[in-house]
Amino acid sequence: MRSSILKKKSIGIALTILFYLFLAFFLYQAASKINYNWKWDMIPKYFVYEKKIPITSPCDGKLSIKDNKAIIICEDKSKKEFNINGYKLEFKNGDYIYQDDEIAYKTKIEPGPFLLGLWITIKISFISMFFAFIIGLIIAILRLSGIPALNYIGSVYVTVIRGTPLLVQLFIFYFIIATIFNMPRFWAGVMSLSIFYGAYIAEILRGAIQSIDKGQHEAAKSLGFNAFQRMWYIILPQALRKALPALVGELISLIKDSSLVSIISITDLTKVGREIVANTFSPFETWLTVAALYLMLTSILSFIGHKLEKRMKLKGGF
């Protein structure tokens, strides 16, 4: 009887909610014991903020306001004219002002550090995934070519890359290869991630291609398809359908591992978090926000991956 109650979906949801509420309460109580001063109100300004755009006086002189224009008659009798349409005045017509005084200003909504860092993380992740897929596909085909030399080249690449940590490869690539070729740090990070994940994608694609029934190859060959056509039109669409869940998983891992590029001073989401903590001394709010943004990205990708997988099952491939 008890086991049948526990198997009910509604009971499961209720118990899950209770568990995480208890966990949240426990963490809150633990945090309250260290007398931490929570400052959640400072988080929104790191997403968007109002940037002040001032007009300053280039000289000492008298201010004259005419037809949305500020005219400064300087001490040397020269005139400086500014368009103040849309600006808020700090002085009145006829006031005497000094050099560098703020005559007027307007505000503009600008993206904050969190949004800028999030954009860099998205950009570096998707560019890296594109190159990683190309590298992985090439290596997978080399390993399946049946030519020993090409197979050995691919095998050594996969063994070396998968056998060394990403952080070490990032340092090697940035301090040695990128220095030799004068490569910007952004592209050094992209290529490090691409080469690292290319090895894993190569094995995923190789396994997916090998899982396709040999009859598919023979049927395509009997229809007059050459090797390239067989792979491109017949084998790969079916292999990609089988490999999609693993490929989505690799992309999610790549997004999380992209945080390592902050080590080489790329201003991604993680580096933004470190800078905000250094300026505000608010690690809890900052890192919880950073974690939530990473979770948002990976959840969206996971959702898209599930939808695409269902669609491909209906169509039979790409």
C-alpha positions as CSV (number, residue, x, y, z in Angstrom):
1,M,0.0,0.0,0.0
2,R,2.8,2.4,1.0
3,S,4.8,1.6,-2.2
4,S,1.7,2.3,-4.4
5,I,1.3,5.7,-2.7
6,L,4.9,6.6,-3.2
7,K,4.6,5.7,-6.9
8,K,1.9,8.4,-7.5
9,K,3.2,11.3,-9.5
10,S,1.4,14.0,-7.3
11,I,2.9,12.5,-4.2
12,G,6.4,12.5,-5.8
13,I,6.1,16.2,-6.8
14,A,4.9,17.1,-3.3
15,L,7.8,15.2,-1.6
16,T,10.3,16.8,-4.0
17,I,9.1,20.3,-3.2
18,L,9.2,19.5,0.5
19,F,12.8,18.2,0.2
20,Y,14.1,21.3,-1.6
21,L,12.2,23.6,0.7
22,F,13.9,21.9,3.7
23,L,17.3,22.1,1.9
24,A,16.8,25.8,1.2
25,F,15.7,26.4,4.8
26,F,18.8,24.5,6.1
27,L,21.1,26.6,3.9
28,Y,19.5,29.8,4.9
29,Q,19.9,28.9,8.6
30,A,23.5,28.0,8.0
31,A,24.2,31.3,6.2
32,S,22.4,33.3,9.0
33,K,24.9,32.0,11.6
34,I,27.8,33.7,9.9
35,N,26.2,37.1,10.1
36,Y,26.3,37.7,6.4
37,N,24.7,40.9,5.1
38,W,22.7,40.0,2.1
39,K,22.6,42.7,-0.7
40,W,20.3,41.3,-3.4
41,D,19.2,44.9,-4.2
42,M,22.6,45.5,-5.9
43,I,22.2,42.6,-8.4
44,P,19.7,44.3,-10.9
45,K,22.1,47.1,-11.7
46,Y,24.6,44.5,-13.0
47,F,22.1,43.4,-15.6
48,V,21.0,46.8,-16.9
49,Y,21.9,50.3,-15.7
50,E,21.3,54.0,-16.6
51,K,24.5,55.5,-18.1
52,K,24.8,59.2,-17.6
53,I,25.9,61.2,-20.7
54,P,26.9,64.7,-19.6
55,I,27.8,67.9,-21.5
56,T,30.6,69.7,-19.8
57,S,31.7,73.3,-20.3
58,P,35.0,73.7,-22.2
59,C,35.7,77.1,-20.6
60,D,34.7,79.7,-18.0
61,G,31.9,81.9,-19.3
62,K,28.2,82.8,-19.4
63,L,25.5,80.3,-20.4
64,S,22.8,81.2,-22.8
65,I,19.9,78.9,-23.7
66,K,18.2,79.4,-27.1
67,D,16.1,76.9,-29.2
68,N,17.4,73.7,-27.6
69,K,20.9,75.0,-27.8
70,A,23.3,75.9,-25.0
71,I,25.7,78.7,-26.0
72,I,28.7,79.4,-23.8
73,I,30.3,82.8,-24.2
74,C,33.8,82.2,-22.9
75,E,36.0,84.8,-21.2
76,D,38.1,85.1,-24.4
77,K,34.8,86.1,-26.3
78,S,34.7,82.8,-28.2
79,K,31.4,80.9,-28.4
80,K,30.8,77.2,-27.8
81,E,27.5,75.8,-28.9
82,F,25.8,72.5,-27.9
83,N,22.6,70.8,-28.9
84,I,20.7,70.0,-25.7
85,N,17.6,68.5,-27.1
86,G,16.6,65.6,-24.8
87,Y,19.1,66.7,-22.1
88,K,18.2,67.8,-18.6
89,L,19.8,71.2,-17.7
90,E,21.9,71.7,-14.6
91,F,22.1,75.5,-14.9
92,K,19.7,78.3,-15.9
93,N,19.8,80.8,-18.7
94,G,22.3,83.5,-17.8
95,D,24.3,81.6,-15.2
96,Y,28.0,81.9,-15.0
97,I,29.7,78.5,-15.3
98,Y,33.3,77.3,-15.0
99,Q,35.4,74.9,-17.1
100,D,34.3,71.3,-16.7
101,D,31.0,72.2,-15.1
102,E,28.2,69.8,-16.1
103,I,25.8,71.9,-18.2
104,A,23.3,69.2,-18.9
105,Y,23.0,65.4,-19.0
106,K,20.8,62.6,-20.3
107,T,20.6,58.9,-19.4
108,K,20.7,55.8,-21.6
109,I,19.9,52.2,-20.7
110,E,23.0,50.1,-21.1
111,P,23.6,46.3,-20.6
112,G,25.4,45.6,-17.4
113,P,28.3,43.3,-16.8
114,F,26.2,40.2,-16.3
115,L,24.5,40.5,-19.7
116,L,27.9,41.3,-21.4
117,G,29.6,38.4,-19.8
118,L,26.6,36.1,-20.6
119,W,26.9,37.2,-24.3
120,I,30.6,36.3,-24.3
121,T,29.9,32.9,-22.8
122,I,27.2,32.2,-25.4
123,K,29.4,33.4,-28.3
124,I,32.5,31.5,-27.2
125,S,30.5,28.3,-26.5
126,F,28.6,28.1,-29.8
127,I,31.6,29.1,-31.9
128,S,33.7,26.4,-30.1
129,M,31.0,23.8,-30.6
130,F,30.8,24.6,-34.3
131,F,34.6,24.0,-34.7
132,A,34.5,21.1,-32.3
133,F,31.9,19.4,-34.5
134,I,33.9,19.9,-37.7
135,I,37.0,18.6,-36.0
136,G,35.2,15.7,-34.5
137,L,33.5,14.7,-37.8
138,I,36.9,14.9,-39.7
139,I,38.6,12.7,-37.0
140,A,35.7,10.2,-37.0
141,I,35.9,9.8,-40.7
142,L,39.7,9.4,-40.5
143,R,39.4,6.7,-38.0
144,L,36.8,4.9,-40.1
145,S,38.6,5.4,-43.4
146,G,40.3,2.0,-43.4
147,I,43.6,3.6,-44.1
148,P,46.1,2.7,-41.3
149,A,48.0,6.0,-41.4
150,L,44.8,8.2,-41.1
151,N,43.4,5.9,-38.4
152,Y,46.6,6.3,-36.4
153,I,46.6,10.1,-36.8
154,G,43.1,10.2,-35.4
155,S,43.7,7.7,-32.6
156,V,46.8,9.6,-31.4
157,Y,44.8,12.9,-31.4
158,V,41.9,11.4,-29.4
159,T,44.3,9.7,-26.9
160,V,46.4,12.8,-26.2
161,I,43.5,15.3,-26.0
162,R,41.3,13.1,-23.9
163,G,44.2,12.1,-21.6
164,T,45.2,15.6,-20.6
165,P,43.1,18.2,-18.6
166,L,41.4,21.1,-20.4
167,L,43.0,23.7,-18.1
168,V,46.5,22.4,-19.0
169,Q,45.7,22.5,-22.7
170,L,44.3,26.0,-22.3
171,F,47.5,27.2,-20.8
172,I,49.6,25.5,-23.5
173,F,47.5,26.9,-26.3
174,Y,47.4,30.4,-24.8
175,F,51.0,30.8,-23.7
176,I,52.7,28.9,-26.5
177,I,50.6,28.5,-29.7
178,A,48.7,31.7,-29.4
179,T,51.9,33.6,-28.6
180,I,53.7,32.1,-31.7
181,F,50.8,33.0,-34.0
182,N,49.9,36.3,-32.3
183,M,46.4,35.0,-31.7
184,P,43.9,37.1,-29.7
185,R,42.9,35.5,-26.4
186,F,39.3,35.1,-27.4
187,W,40.3,32.8,-30.3
188,A,42.9,31.1,-28.2
189,G,40.0,30.1,-25.8
190,V,37.8,29.1,-28.7
191,M,40.4,26.9,-30.3
192,S,41.3,25.3,-27.0
193,L,37.7,24.3,-26.3
194,S,37.2,23.2,-29.9
195,I,40.2,20.9,-30.0
196,F,39.4,19.5,-26.6
197,Y,35.7,18.7,-27.3
198,G,36.5,17.7,-30.9
199,A,38.1,14.6,-29.5
200,Y,35.0,13.6,-27.5
201,I,32.7,14.4,-30.4
202,A,34.9,12.3,-32.7
203,E,34.2,9.2,-30.6
204,I,30.5,10.0,-30.3
205,L,30.2,10.3,-34.1
206,R,32.4,7.3,-34.8
207,G,30.2,5.1,-32.5
208,A,27.0,6.5,-34.1
209,I,28.3,5.8,-37.7
210,Q,29.4,2.3,-36.8
211,S,26.0,1.6,-35.3
212,I,24.3,2.1,-38.7
213,D,23.5,-1.2,-40.3
214,K,25.8,-2.3,-43.1
215,G,22.8,-2.9,-45.3
216,Q,22.4,0.9,-45.5
217,H,25.9,1.1,-47.1
218,E,25.2,-1.7,-49.5
219,A,21.8,-0.3,-50.5
220,A,23.3,3.1,-51.2
221,K,26.2,1.6,-53.2
222,S,23.7,-0.4,-55.3
223,L,21.9,2.8,-56.1
224,G,25.1,4.3,-57.5
225,F,26.1,6.6,-54.6
226,N,29.8,7.2,-54.3
227,A,31.5,7.2,-50.9
228,F,30.9,10.9,-50.2
229,Q,27.3,10.7,-51.2
230,R,26.7,7.6,-49.1
231,M,28.1,9.3,-46.0
232,W,26.5,12.7,-46.6
233,Y,23.0,11.6,-47.6
234,I,22.5,8.2,-46.1
235,I,24.7,7.4,-43.1
236,L,25.3,10.8,-41.4
237,P,21.6,11.8,-41.1
238,Q,20.9,8.5,-39.3
239,A,24.0,8.7,-37.2
240,L,23.3,12.3,-36.1
241,R,19.9,11.3,-34.9
242,K,21.4,8.6,-32.7
243,A,24.2,10.9,-31.6
244,L,22.0,13.9,-30.8
245,P,21.5,13.3,-27.1
246,A,25.2,12.8,-26.5
247,L,26.1,15.9,-28.7
248,V,23.6,18.1,-26.7
249,G,25.3,16.7,-23.5
250,E,28.7,17.7,-24.9
251,L,27.5,21.2,-25.7
252,I,26.1,21.6,-22.2
253,S,29.5,20.5,-20.8
254,L,31.3,22.9,-23.1
255,I,29.2,25.8,-21.8
256,K,30.1,24.9,-18.3
257,D,33.8,24.4,-19.1
258,S,33.9,27.7,-21.0
259,S,34.2,29.3,-17.5
260,L,37.8,28.2,-17.6
261,V,38.6,30.8,-20.2
262,S,38.3,33.4,-17.5
263,I,41.8,32.2,-16.4
264,I,43.3,33.8,-19.6
265,S,41.4,37.1,-18.9
266,I,38.5,36.6,-21.3
267,T,35.6,38.6,-19.7
268,D,33.0,35.8,-19.7
269,L,30.3,35.2,-17.1
270,T,32.7,33.7,-14.6
271,K,35.2,36.5,-14.9
272,V,32.4,39.1,-14.5
273,G,31.4,37.3,-11.3
274,R,34.9,37.5,-9.9
275,E,35.2,41.2,-10.7
276,I,31.8,41.9,-9.1
277,V,32.8,40.0,-5.9
278,A,36.1,41.9,-5.8
279,N,34.2,45.2,-6.0
280,T,31.2,44.5,-3.8
281,F,32.4,41.8,-1.3
282,S,29.1,40.0,-2.0
283,P,30.1,36.4,-3.0
284,F,26.9,34.7,-2.1
285,E,24.5,36.8,-4.2
286,T,27.0,37.1,-7.1
287,W,27.9,33.4,-7.5
288,L,24.3,32.3,-7.0
289,T,23.3,34.7,-9.8
290,V,26.1,33.4,-12.0
291,A,25.1,29.8,-11.3
292,A,21.4,30.6,-12.2
293,L,22.5,32.1,-15.5
294,Y,24.6,29.0,-16.4
295,L,21.6,26.8,-15.4
296,M,19.3,28.9,-17.6
297,L,21.6,28.4,-20.6
298,T,22.0,24.6,-20.1
299,S,18.2,24.2,-19.4
300,I,17.3,26.0,-22.6
301,L,19.7,23.8,-24.6
302,S,18.4,20.6,-22.9
303,F,14.9,21.6,-23.8
304,I,15.8,22.4,-27.4
305,G,17.7,19.1,-27.6
306,H,14.7,17.1,-26.4
307,K,12.3,18.8,-28.9
308,L,14.8,18.3,-31.8
309,E,15.2,14.6,-30.8
310,K,11.4,14.0,-30.9
311,R,11.2,15.8,-34.2
312,M,14.0,13.7,-35.7
313,K,12.4,10.4,-34.5
314,L,9.3,11.3,-36.5
315,K,11.4,12.3,-39.6
316,G,13.9,9.5,-39.3
317,G,16.9,11.9,-39.4
318,F,18.1,15.4,-40.2
